[in-house]
Amino acid sequence: MADYKTITTDELKKKLEQGETLDLVDVREDEEVEEGMIPQARHIKMGDIPESLDKFDKDKEYILICRSGGRSGKVSQFLHDQGYKVVNMEGGMLEWEGESQPKDKCI
């Protein structure tokens, strides 16, 4: 059983529509995010996470995103085990029905 929290795509979409400031991290590969990602997200590939821990703050909560929720779930567990606050977006971008833009248009 996972030690981290989860959020559905609908719940995340509602939070963004309400103007909540969230830290979103897309862990997909470069070619996947070229097809589009949530505009508020930043991109850090799953394989780059272990050496990118300096980009995370243990006082903030991060919502992790991938294609279907599997890879982001593994990253969520890894970061949780390192002491970070994380939430995995269940269903990933396959279930995302909100806004999506090419990576170069995102933050």
Residue pairs with C-beta under 8 A, 6 or more apart in sequence:
2 73
2 76
2 77
2 88
3 77
3 80
3 81
4 73
4 76
4 77
4 79
4 80
4 86
4 87
4 88
5 86
5 87
5 88
6 87
6 88
6 89
6 90
7 63
7 87
7 88
7 89
7 90
8 89
8 90
8 91
8 95
9 89
9 90
9 91
9 92
9 95
9 96
9 97
9 98
10 97
12 22
12 63
12 89
12 98
13 96
13 97
13 98
15 22
16 22
16 38
16 40
16 98
17 98
22 40
22 61
22 63
23 60
23 61
23 62
23 63
24 38
24 40
24 41
24 42
24 62
24 63
24 65
25 41
25 42
25 43
25 44
25 62
25 63
25 64
25 65
25 75
26 33
26 37
26 38
26 41
26 42
26 43
26 44
26 65
26 66
27 44
27 45
27 46
27 49
27 64
27 65
27 66
27 71
27 72
27 75
28 37
28 43
28 45
28 46
28 65
28 66
28 67
28 71
28 93
29 45
29 46
30 43
30 45
30 103
32 67
32 93
33 43
33 103
34 102
34 103
35 102
36 93
36 100
36 101
36 102
37 43
37 65
37 93
37 100
37 101
37 102
37 103
37 106
38 65
38 96
38 98
38 99
38 100
38 106
39 99
39 100
39 101
39 105
39 106
39 107
40 106
40 107
41 65
41 106
41 107
42 106
42 107
43 103
43 106
44 52
44 55
46 66
46 71
46 72
46 74
46 75
49 75
49 78
49 79
50 78
53 82
56 62
56 79
56 84
58 83
58 84
58 85
59 85
60 85
61 85
61 86
61 87
62 79
62 84
62 85
62 86
62 87
63 86
63 87
63 88
63 89
64 72
64 73
64 75
64 76
64 79
64 86
64 87
64 88
64 89
65 72
65 89
65 92
65 93
65 96
66 72
66 75
66 92
66 93
67 92
67 93
67 94
68 91
68 92
68 93
68 94
69 88
69 89
69 90
69 91
69 92
70 92
72 88
72 89
72 92
73 88
75 86
76 86
76 87
76 88
79 86
80 86
89 96
93 100
